[in-house]
Amino acid sequence: ESESESESNDTAMVAGETVDLPINLHAQGRWLPSTDEFMGGKSTVQFERIGDADRLVVSGRLNPGFAFPYAGVMWNPGEEMMTAVNMSRAETLELQLDAEQGGYQVMLFSGEDAMSPPVRVDLLPGARTIIDLTDYSGLDRSRLRAIGIYAISGESDVQFTIREARLQ
């Protein structure tokens, strides 16, 4: 069983309300394809939800044309893309990134302005990662807008799987 990128995940959270934890990112909120195209790049991506919403398989291509090529997915907690949601109780982001090689990064979008630069955290391919969200002074957990998980370097063709993604 799979769900294509054009379909929304189960439930969105409401802006202004403090959200209860833990949150399984595969069961709440909404995943969307995300690339450097927004900044003039030419990378491509597609994804598929596998099983009972516990895995997200992402594949795409990093293409030249932008100084910082990236291809991946963006998790949006709100009903609309980049809507700020109060995740102030969330202290960690845990995820398993299954990938063979290349550079990967989490981008945490937050703050009063949707165009604020994200907090960037490097990910190791093939590893389980626990990010302490309280370590980043530039992250406004009371106005979390999105979490992006991206391939940023390595081979042109990229494929990775996100498992067990949750905020706690």
C-alpha positions in Angstrom: 0.0 0.0 0.0 1.4 3.4 -0.9 0.2 7.0 -1.0 1.4 9.4 -3.6 2.8 12.8 -3.0 -0.4 14.5 -4.2 -2.4 13.1 -1.4 -2.3 14.6 2.1 -1.4 12.7 5.2 -3.9 12.1 7.9 -4.3 15.2 10.1 -2.9 18.7 10.2 -2.4 20.6 13.4 -4.1 23.9 14.2 -2.1 27.1 14.3 -2.1 28.8 17.7 -2.7 25.6 19.7 0.1 23.9 21.6 0.4 20.4 20.2 0.6 17.3 22.4 3.6 15.0 22.0 4.9 12.6 20.7 4.1 13.3 17.1 4.7 10.7 14.5 5.5 12.8 11.4 4.3 9.9 9.1 0.8 10.0 10.6 0.2 13.7 11.3 0.9 16.8 9.3 1.6 16.6 5.6 4.7 15.7 3.5 5.4 17.6 0.3 8.1 17.3 -2.4 10.7 20.0 -2.0 13.7 21.0 -4.2 15.9 24.0 -5.0 13.5 24.9 -7.9 12.1 27.5 -5.5 15.5 29.3 -5.7 16.1 28.8 -9.4 17.6 25.3 -9.2 16.8 22.3 -11.4 16.8 19.4 -9.0 13.8 17.0 -9.1 12.2 14.7 -6.5 9.3 12.3 -5.9 8.3 10.3 -2.9 6.0 7.5 -1.8 4.6 6.5 1.6 5.1 2.8 2.2 3.2 0.4 4.5 1.2 1.8 7.4 2.6 5.3 7.0 5.9 4.3 8.8 8.3 4.9 5.9 8.8 7.5 3.2 10.9 6.6 0.2 12.4 9.6 -1.5 14.1 9.6 -4.9 15.2 12.3 -7.2 18.1 14.0 -8.9 20.5 16.7 -7.8 21.1 18.9 -10.8 23.5 21.8 -11.3 22.0 25.3 -11.7 21.9 26.5 -8.1 24.8 27.1 -5.7 23.2 24.8 -3.1 21.4 22.0 -4.9 18.9 20.0 -2.7 16.1 17.5 -3.2 13.9 16.0 -0.6 10.7 16.4 1.3 9.2 18.9 3.6 6.9 18.1 6.5 4.3 20.7 7.3 2.4 20.5 10.6 -0.3 23.0 9.7 -3.3 22.9 7.3 -1.5 25.2 4.8 2.2 25.1 3.8 4.5 26.9 6.1 1.8 27.7 8.7 3.4 28.2 12.1 2.2 25.7 14.7 3.1 25.8 18.4 5.5 22.9 19.0 7.1 24.5 22.1 6.8 21.2 24.0 8.9 19.4 21.4 12.5 18.9 22.6 13.8 16.3 20.2 13.4 15.2 16.6 14.2 11.6 16.1 14.5 9.9 12.7 16.2 7.0 10.9 17.7 7.9 7.5 18.4 4.9 5.4 20.8 5.9 2.6 24.0 4.6 1.2 26.1 7.7 0.7 26.0 11.4 0.1 25.3 14.5 2.2 22.0 15.0 3.9 20.5 17.7 6.0 17.5 18.6 8.1 16.2 22.1 7.7 14.0 23.4 10.5 11.8 26.3 9.4 10.3 28.5 12.2 9.7 32.0 13.4 7.4 34.9 12.8 8.3 35.3 9.1 7.9 32.3 6.8 10.9 33.5 4.8 13.3 33.3 7.8 16.4 31.2 7.1 16.1 27.6 8.4 18.3 26.1 11.1 20.4 23.4 9.3 21.6 20.2 10.9 23.7 17.6 9.0 22.5 14.0 9.0 24.6 10.8 8.6 23.3 8.4 6.0 22.4 5.0 7.4 22.1 6.3 11.0 19.5 7.0 13.6 19.6 10.6 14.6 18.3 12.4 17.6 18.4 16.2 17.4 18.1 18.2 20.6 15.9 21.1 19.4 16.7 23.1 22.6 20.3 23.4 21.4 19.4 25.8 18.6 18.8 29.4 19.6 17.7 30.3 16.1 14.8 27.8 16.2 11.4 29.1 17.4 9.6 26.0 18.5 6.5 28.0 19.3 6.3 28.9 15.6 7.5 25.7 13.8 6.6 26.0 10.2 8.2 23.0 8.5 10.9 20.3 8.7 12.8 19.6 5.5 14.9 16.4 5.0 17.2 16.8 2.0 19.9 15.2 0.0 22.5 18.0 -0.5 25.5 16.4 -2.1 26.9 13.1 -3.5 25.7 11.3 -6.6 23.3 13.1 -9.0 20.7 10.4 -8.5 19.5 10.2 -4.9 17.4 7.8 -3.0 16.8 7.6 0.7 14.1 6.4 3.2 12.9 8.2 6.2 11.7 5.9 9.0 10.5 6.5 12.5 10.3 10.3 12.3 8.9 11.8 15.4 8.9 14.9 17.6 9.1 14.3 21.3 
